[in-house]
Amino acid sequence: MKVGNMSILDSFTTQFGLVKKIDAFGFLDYLKKNPSEQKKHGKVLLVTADTPLKASRGEGKTTTTIALVDALRERGVDAAAVLRQPSMGITAAGSKGGASGGGKSSLSHPELI
């Protein structure tokens, strides 16, 4: 099955109105157990960081991931991001955006989160 421009097996997707939820961890486990399928489904790039320092207020992993996917797609590479449910962060101090991102780096369909 094609989800957007990705080839994902039906058993790892669930339809929610106009969008599809992908069981990314289940799909990755499937690929680990079936190495011959890995070339068909591409590569995985994990964006991670150490626990953020108090002064840094986070390290921008979500923004970096979105920027990486945008850059890869700009070069013609089929790319997608799987993001966890975003946190509200330190909003009481007014230093972070909303749970689905702010400005030009926001998640689509935030009402589904």
VMD Tcl script that builds the backbone (N, CA, C; Angstrom):
set m [mol new atoms 339]
animate dup $m
set s [atomselect $m all]
$s set {name element resname resid chain x y z} {
  {N N MET 1 A 0.838 -1.183 0.000}
  {CA C MET 1 A 0.000 0.000 0.000}
  {C C MET 1 A 0.875 1.234 0.000}
  {N N LYS 2 A 0.421 2.280 -0.634}
  {CA C LYS 2 A 1.122 3.549 -0.614}
  {C C LYS 2 A 0.451 4.462 0.401}
  {N N VAL 3 A 1.222 4.985 1.326}
  {CA C VAL 3 A 0.752 6.004 2.259}
  {C C VAL 3 A 1.517 7.250 1.863}
  {N N GLY 4 A 0.837 8.183 1.228}
  {CA C GLY 4 A 1.539 9.311 0.636}
  {C C GLY 4 A 2.425 8.762 -0.459}
  {N N ASN 5 A 3.722 8.967 -0.344}
  {CA C ASN 5 A 4.652 8.408 -1.319}
  {C C ASN 5 A 5.452 7.252 -0.728}
  {N N MET 6 A 5.007 6.721 0.422}
  {CA C MET 6 A 5.731 5.635 1.081}
  {C C MET 6 A 5.019 4.315 0.864}
  {N N SER 7 A 5.802 3.260 0.805}
  {CA C SER 7 A 5.245 1.918 0.672}
  {C C SER 7 A 5.211 1.273 2.057}
  {N N ILE 8 A 4.027 1.230 2.663}
  {CA C ILE 8 A 3.838 0.667 4.005}
  {C C ILE 8 A 2.778 -0.424 3.906}
  {N N LEU 9 A 3.006 -1.537 4.570}
  {CA C LEU 9 A 2.027 -2.621 4.553}
  {C C LEU 9 A 0.734 -2.199 5.250}
  {N N ASP 10 A -0.408 -2.635 4.711}
  {CA C ASP 10 A -1.720 -2.289 5.280}
  {C C ASP 10 A -1.829 -2.620 6.763}
  {N N SER 11 A -1.222 -3.715 7.184}
  {CA C SER 11 A -1.359 -4.141 8.579}
  {C C SER 11 A -0.714 -3.161 9.563}
  {N N PHE 12 A 0.045 -2.195 9.072}
  {CA C PHE 12 A 0.696 -1.214 9.942}
  {C C PHE 12 A 0.081 0.176 9.821}
  {N N THR 13 A -1.094 0.277 9.185}
  {CA C THR 13 A -1.759 1.571 9.045}
  {C C THR 13 A -3.197 1.495 9.541}
  {N N THR 14 A -3.699 2.629 10.017}
  {CA C THR 14 A -5.089 2.756 10.446}
  {C C THR 14 A -5.628 4.066 9.889}
  {N N GLN 15 A -6.768 4.024 9.233}
  {CA C GLN 15 A -7.376 5.228 8.656}
  {C C GLN 15 A -8.095 6.029 9.732}
  {N N PHE 16 A -7.835 7.341 9.787}
  {CA C PHE 16 A -8.534 8.271 10.672}
  {C C PHE 16 A -9.048 9.420 9.814}
  {N N GLY 17 A -10.248 9.295 9.281}
  {CA C GLY 17 A -10.790 10.342 8.412}
  {C C GLY 17 A -9.936 10.494 7.170}
  {N N LEU 18 A -9.362 11.679 6.982}
  {CA C LEU 18 A -8.547 11.944 5.795}
  {C C LEU 18 A -7.089 11.533 5.947}
  {N N VAL 19 A -6.675 11.192 7.156}
  {CA C VAL 19 A -5.268 10.862 7.394}
  {C C VAL 19 A -5.117 9.415 7.834}
  {N N LYS 20 A -3.882 8.913 7.744}
  {CA C LYS 20 A -3.583 7.551 8.179}
  {C C LYS 20 A -2.581 7.595 9.320}
  {N N LYS 21 A -2.800 6.739 10.311}
  {CA C LYS 21 A -1.843 6.563 11.404}
  {C C LYS 21 A -0.965 5.380 11.025}
  {N N ILE 22 A 0.334 5.527 11.192}
  {CA C ILE 22 A 1.278 4.451 10.884}
  {C C ILE 22 A 1.869 3.928 12.187}
  {N N ASP 23 A 1.833 2.606 12.377}
  {CA C ASP 23 A 2.474 1.967 13.528}
  {C C ASP 23 A 3.959 1.825 13.187}
  {N N ALA 24 A 4.715 2.901 13.418}
  {CA C ALA 24 A 6.122 2.938 13.016}
  {C C ALA 24 A 6.956 1.886 13.727}
  {N N PHE 25 A 6.744 1.707 15.034}
  {CA C PHE 25 A 7.542 0.727 15.773}
  {C C PHE 25 A 7.235 -0.689 15.303}
  {N N GLY 26 A 5.963 -0.981 15.065}
  {CA C GLY 26 A 5.588 -2.296 14.542}
  {C C GLY 26 A 6.204 -2.543 13.182}
  {N N PHE 27 A 6.204 -1.506 12.339}
  {CA C PHE 27 A 6.779 -1.636 11.003}
  {C C PHE 27 A 8.290 -1.849 11.076}
  {N N LEU 28 A 8.959 -1.124 11.974}
  {CA C LEU 28 A 10.406 -1.305 12.140}
  {C C LEU 28 A 10.731 -2.706 12.646}
  {N N ASP 29 A 9.928 -3.222 13.585}
  {CA C ASP 29 A 10.127 -4.599 14.063}
  {C C ASP 29 A 9.970 -5.589 12.920}
  {N N TYR 30 A 8.965 -5.369 12.071}
  {CA C TYR 30 A 8.739 -6.231 10.905}
  {C C TYR 30 A 9.974 -6.223 9.994}
  {N N LEU 31 A 10.531 -5.033 9.754}
  {CA C LEU 31 A 11.703 -4.934 8.881}
  {C C LEU 31 A 12.916 -5.634 9.485}
  {N N LYS 32 A 13.077 -5.554 10.820}
  {CA C LYS 32 A 14.193 -6.246 11.479}
  {C C LYS 32 A 14.090 -7.754 11.287}
  {N N LYS 33 A 12.862 -8.271 11.350}
  {CA C LYS 33 A 12.651 -9.716 11.224}
  {C C LYS 33 A 12.643 -10.188 9.772}
  {N N ASN 34 A 12.532 -9.267 8.816}
  {CA C ASN 34 A 12.468 -9.603 7.392}
  {C C ASN 34 A 13.469 -8.753 6.613}
  {N N PRO 35 A 14.771 -9.072 6.720}
  {CA C PRO 35 A 15.803 -8.248 6.087}
  {C C PRO 35 A 15.617 -8.068 4.580}
  {N N SER 36 A 15.019 -9.050 3.907}
  {CA C SER 36 A 14.844 -8.927 2.453}
  {C C SER 36 A 13.878 -7.797 2.093}
  {N N GLU 37 A 13.033 -7.380 3.033}
  {CA C GLU 37 A 12.073 -6.297 2.789}
  {C C GLU 37 A 12.702 -4.915 2.978}
  {N N GLN 38 A 13.854 -4.854 3.654}
  {CA C GLN 38 A 14.432 -3.566 4.023}
  {C C GLN 38 A 14.753 -2.690 2.822}
  {N N LYS 39 A 15.294 -3.262 1.755}
  {CA C LYS 39 A 15.657 -2.450 0.591}
  {C C LYS 39 A 14.431 -1.836 -0.070}
  {N N LYS 40 A 13.287 -2.514 0.002}
  {CA C LYS 40 A 12.061 -1.989 -0.597}
  {C C LYS 40 A 11.548 -0.768 0.153}
  {N N HIS 41 A 11.797 -0.720 1.451}
  {CA C HIS 41 A 11.169 0.290 2.292}
  {C C HIS 41 A 12.118 1.391 2.764}
  {N N GLY 42 A 13.351 1.414 2.290}
  {CA C GLY 42 A 14.236 2.523 2.576}
  {C C GLY 42 A 15.010 2.432 3.870}
  {N N LYS 43 A 15.475 3.598 4.326}
  {CA C LYS 43 A 16.340 3.692 5.496}
  {C C LYS 43 A 15.668 4.510 6.586}
  {N N VAL 44 A 16.169 4.352 7.798}
  {CA C VAL 44 A 15.643 5.084 8.951}
  {C C VAL 44 A 16.746 5.979 9.495}
  {N N LEU 45 A 16.408 7.223 9.753}
  {CA C LEU 45 A 17.323 8.162 10.389}
  {C C LEU 45 A 16.680 8.588 11.703}
  {N N LEU 46 A 17.352 8.302 12.812}
  {CA C LEU 46 A 16.820 8.636 14.131}
  {C C LEU 46 A 17.423 9.957 14.592}
  {N N VAL 47 A 16.580 10.905 14.930}
  {CA C VAL 47 A 17.038 12.196 15.448}
  {C C VAL 47 A 16.827 12.164 16.952}
  {N N THR 48 A 17.922 12.274 17.701}
  {CA C THR 48 A 17.845 12.197 19.157}
  {C C THR 48 A 18.839 13.183 19.769}
  {N N ALA 49 A 18.766 13.367 21.063}
  {CA C ALA 49 A 19.688 14.271 21.754}
  {C C ALA 49 A 19.733 13.904 23.226}
  {N N ASP 50 A 20.767 14.418 23.911}
  {CA C ASP 50 A 20.858 14.235 25.359}
  {C C ASP 50 A 19.724 14.996 26.033}
  {N N THR 51 A 19.524 14.718 27.309}
  {CA C THR 51 A 18.534 15.478 28.068}
  {C C THR 51 A 18.902 16.952 27.981}
  {N N PRO 52 A 17.975 17.795 27.571}
  {CA C PRO 52 A 18.316 19.208 27.394}
  {C C PRO 52 A 18.703 19.890 28.704}
  {N N LEU 53 A 19.609 20.813 28.589}
  {CA C LEU 53 A 20.016 21.602 29.750}
  {C C LEU 53 A 18.922 22.603 30.089}
  {N N LYS 54 A 18.895 23.016 31.337}
  {CA C LYS 54 A 17.883 23.973 31.775}
  {C C LYS 54 A 17.954 25.257 30.942}
  {N N ALA 55 A 19.163 25.713 30.666}
  {CA C ALA 55 A 19.329 26.977 29.954}
  {C C ALA 55 A 18.922 26.880 28.486}
  {N N SER 56 A 19.063 25.683 27.877}
  {CA C SER 56 A 18.788 25.578 26.439}
  {C C SER 56 A 17.299 25.455 26.136}
  {N N ARG 57 A 16.502 25.034 27.115}
  {CA C ARG 57 A 15.053 24.871 26.960}
  {C C ARG 57 A 14.706 23.952 25.793}
  {N N GLY 58 A 15.466 22.885 25.646}
  {CA C GLY 58 A 15.211 21.930 24.567}
  {C C GLY 58 A 16.212 22.106 23.444}
  {N N GLU 59 A 16.341 21.103 22.645}
  {CA C GLU 59 A 17.360 21.148 21.601}
  {C C GLU 59 A 16.790 21.173 20.193}
  {N N GLY 60 A 15.474 21.304 20.057}
  {CA C GLY 60 A 14.891 21.465 18.736}
  {C C GLY 60 A 14.864 20.214 17.885}
  {N N LYS 61 A 14.660 19.049 18.497}
  {CA C LYS 61 A 14.657 17.789 17.734}
  {C C LYS 61 A 13.505 17.745 16.734}
  {N N THR 62 A 12.335 18.216 17.130}
  {CA C THR 62 A 11.188 18.202 16.221}
  {C C THR 62 A 11.429 19.132 15.043}
  {N N THR 63 A 11.898 20.345 15.319}
  {CA C THR 63 A 12.177 21.298 14.254}
  {C C THR 63 A 13.272 20.771 13.331}
  {N N THR 64 A 14.318 20.166 13.906}
  {CA C THR 64 A 15.399 19.588 13.107}
  {C C THR 64 A 14.875 18.472 12.219}
  {N N THR 65 A 14.018 17.609 12.762}
  {CA C THR 65 A 13.456 16.499 11.990}
  {C C THR 65 A 12.624 17.015 10.825}
  {N N ILE 66 A 11.768 17.997 11.084}
  {CA C ILE 66 A 10.940 18.573 10.020}
  {C C ILE 66 A 11.823 19.213 8.955}
  {N N ALA 67 A 12.870 19.922 9.377}
  {CA C ALA 67 A 13.783 20.553 8.419}
  {C C ALA 67 A 14.527 19.512 7.581}
  {N N LEU 68 A 14.949 18.402 8.206}
  {CA C LEU 68 A 15.625 17.330 7.465}
  {C C LEU 68 A 14.719 16.726 6.399}
  {N N VAL 69 A 13.471 16.450 6.770}
  {CA C VAL 69 A 12.524 15.884 5.806}
  {C C VAL 69 A 12.282 16.874 4.668}
  {N N ASP 70 A 12.101 18.153 5.000}
  {CA C ASP 70 A 11.910 19.169 3.962}
  {C C ASP 70 A 13.105 19.226 3.019}
  {N N ALA 71 A 14.323 19.186 3.576}
  {CA C ALA 71 A 15.535 19.252 2.752}
  {C C ALA 71 A 15.668 18.025 1.850}
  {N N LEU 72 A 15.393 16.840 2.397}
  {CA C LEU 72 A 15.474 15.619 1.589}
  {C C LEU 72 A 14.448 15.643 0.463}
  {N N ARG 73 A 13.228 16.063 0.772}
  {CA C ARG 73 A 12.180 16.116 -0.253}
  {C C ARG 73 A 12.508 17.162 -1.315}
  {N N GLU 74 A 13.130 18.254 -0.914}
  {CA C GLU 74 A 13.554 19.289 -1.865}
  {C C GLU 74 A 14.553 18.721 -2.876}
  {N N ARG 75 A 15.355 17.739 -2.430}
  {CA C ARG 75 A 16.336 17.093 -3.315}
  {C C ARG 75 A 15.753 15.910 -4.074}
  {N N GLY 76 A 14.450 15.685 -3.940}
  {CA C GLY 76 A 13.808 14.606 -4.681}
  {C C GLY 76 A 13.803 13.260 -3.982}
  {N N VAL 77 A 14.208 13.232 -2.716}
  {CA C VAL 77 A 14.225 11.983 -1.949}
  {C C VAL 77 A 12.857 11.791 -1.294}
  {N N ASP 78 A 12.279 10.591 -1.408}
  {CA C ASP 78 A 11.038 10.294 -0.697}
  {C C ASP 78 A 11.363 10.210 0.790}
  {N N ALA 79 A 10.788 11.089 1.582}
  {CA C ALA 79 A 11.097 11.131 3.010}
  {C C ALA 79 A 9.839 11.449 3.802}
  {N N ALA 80 A 9.784 10.933 5.014}
  {CA C ALA 80 A 8.670 11.210 5.923}
  {C C ALA 80 A 9.195 11.201 7.343}
  {N N ALA 81 A 8.492 11.869 8.236}
  {CA C ALA 81 A 8.885 11.910 9.642}
  {C C ALA 81 A 7.802 11.264 10.494}
  {N N VAL 82 A 8.232 10.564 11.516}
  {CA C VAL 82 A 7.320 10.040 12.529}
  {C C VAL 82 A 7.673 10.777 13.812}
  {N N LEU 83 A 6.743 11.580 14.299}
  {CA C LEU 83 A 6.992 12.397 15.481}
  {C C LEU 83 A 6.100 11.935 16.621}
  {N N ARG 84 A 6.638 11.977 17.818}
  {CA C ARG 84 A 5.845 11.610 18.993}
  {C C ARG 84 A 4.835 12.716 19.259}
  {N N GLN 85 A 3.915 12.436 20.181}
  {CA C GLN 85 A 2.975 13.485 20.567}
  {C C GLN 85 A 3.774 14.601 21.209}
  {N N PRO 86 A 3.707 15.808 20.677}
  {CA C PRO 86 A 4.521 16.897 21.211}
  {C C PRO 86 A 4.046 17.352 22.588}
  {N N SER 87 A 4.999 17.832 23.375}
  {CA C SER 87 A 4.649 18.340 24.706}
  {C C SER 87 A 4.466 19.847 24.629}
  {N N MET 88 A 3.820 20.385 25.634}
  {CA C MET 88 A 3.622 21.830 25.673}
  {C C MET 88 A 4.875 22.552 26.151}
  {N N GLY 89 A 5.803 21.829 26.748}
  {CA C GLY 89 A 7.046 22.460 27.169}
  {C C GLY 89 A 6.841 23.463 28.292}
  {N N ILE 90 A 7.595 24.539 28.250}
  {CA C ILE 90 A 7.639 25.510 29.339}
  {C C ILE 90 A 6.765 26.713 28.989}
  {N N THR 91 A 5.497 26.495 28.716}
  {CA C THR 91 A 4.643 27.584 28.258}
  {C C THR 91 A 4.329 28.608 29.337}
  {N N ALA 92 A 4.404 28.221 30.598}
  {CA C ALA 92 A 4.106 29.175 31.669}
  {C C ALA 92 A 5.051 30.367 31.609}
  {N N ALA 93 A 6.302 30.110 31.198}
  {CA C ALA 93 A 7.275 31.195 31.082}
  {C C ALA 93 A 7.207 31.858 29.712}
  {N N GLY 94 A 6.363 31.314 28.827}
  {CA C GLY 94 A 6.224 31.890 27.496}
  {C C GLY 94 A 7.408 31.614 26.593}
  {N N SER 95 A 8.218 30.588 26.915}
  {CA C SER 95 A 9.437 30.365 26.142}
  {C C SER 95 A 9.312 29.311 25.053}
  {N N LYS 96 A 8.194 28.564 25.012}
  {CA C LYS 96 A 8.036 27.547 23.974}
  {C C LYS 96 A 6.685 27.712 23.300}
  {N N GLY 97 A 6.558 27.118 22.107}
  {CA C GLY 97 A 5.308 27.213 21.351}
  {C C GLY 97 A 4.287 26.208 21.817}
  {N N GLY 98 A 3.218 26.055 21.045}
  {CA C GLY 98 A 2.149 25.113 21.366}
  {C C GLY 98 A 2.568 23.689 21.106}
  {N N ALA 99 A 1.704 22.756 21.447}
  {CA C ALA 99 A 2.043 21.336 21.377}
  {C C ALA 99 A 2.255 20.834 19.959}
  {N N SER 100 A 1.713 21.487 18.960}
  {CA C SER 100 A 1.900 21.007 17.591}
  {C C SER 100 A 2.858 21.896 16.814}
  {N N GLY 101 A 3.655 22.650 17.501}
  {CA C GLY 101 A 4.644 23.493 16.840}
  {C C GLY 101 A 4.094 24.890 16.618}
  {N N GLY 102 A 4.977 25.776 16.281}
  {CA C GLY 102 A 4.557 27.145 16.030}
  {C C GLY 102 A 5.286 27.707 14.830}
  {N N GLY 103 A 4.867 28.835 14.355}
  {CA C GLY 103 A 5.529 29.465 13.222}
  {C C GLY 103 A 5.449 28.625 11.965}
  {N N LYS 104 A 6.566 28.509 11.254}
  {CA C LYS 104 A 6.594 27.792 9.980}
  {C C LYS 104 A 6.853 26.300 10.132}
  {N N SER 105 A 7.188 25.834 11.325}
  {CA C SER 105 A 7.441 24.402 11.558}
  {C C SER 105 A 6.340 23.832 12.429}
  {N N SER 106 A 5.183 23.624 11.840}
  {CA C SER 106 A 4.075 23.079 12.622}
  {C C SER 106 A 3.606 21.760 12.022}
  {N N LEU 107 A 2.991 20.924 12.860}
  {CA C LEU 107 A 2.480 19.636 12.417}
  {C C LEU 107 A 1.115 19.826 11.789}
  {N N SER 108 A 0.852 19.075 10.719}
  {CA C SER 108 A -0.470 19.162 10.111}
  {C C SER 108 A -1.461 18.337 10.919}
  {N N HIS 109 A -2.699 18.702 10.856}
  {CA C HIS 109 A -3.790 18.046 11.576}
  {C C HIS 109 A -3.550 18.006 13.090}
  {N N PRO 110 A -3.215 19.149 13.726}
  {CA C PRO 110 A -2.972 19.127 15.174}
  {C C PRO 110 A -4.207 18.719 15.969}
  {N N GLU 111 A -5.394 18.868 15.375}
  {CA C GLU 111 A -6.617 18.487 16.092}
  {C C GLU 111 A -6.703 16.982 16.312}
  {N N LEU 112 A -5.899 16.196 15.578}
  {CA C LEU 112 A -5.909 14.743 15.730}
  {C C LEU 112 A -4.924 14.261 16.785}
  {N N ILE 113 A -4.128 15.165 17.338}
  {CA C ILE 113 A -3.119 14.767 18.328}
  {C C ILE 113 A -3.755 14.730 19.696}
}
mol reanalyze $m
mol bondsrecalc $m
mol representation Tube
mol addrep $m
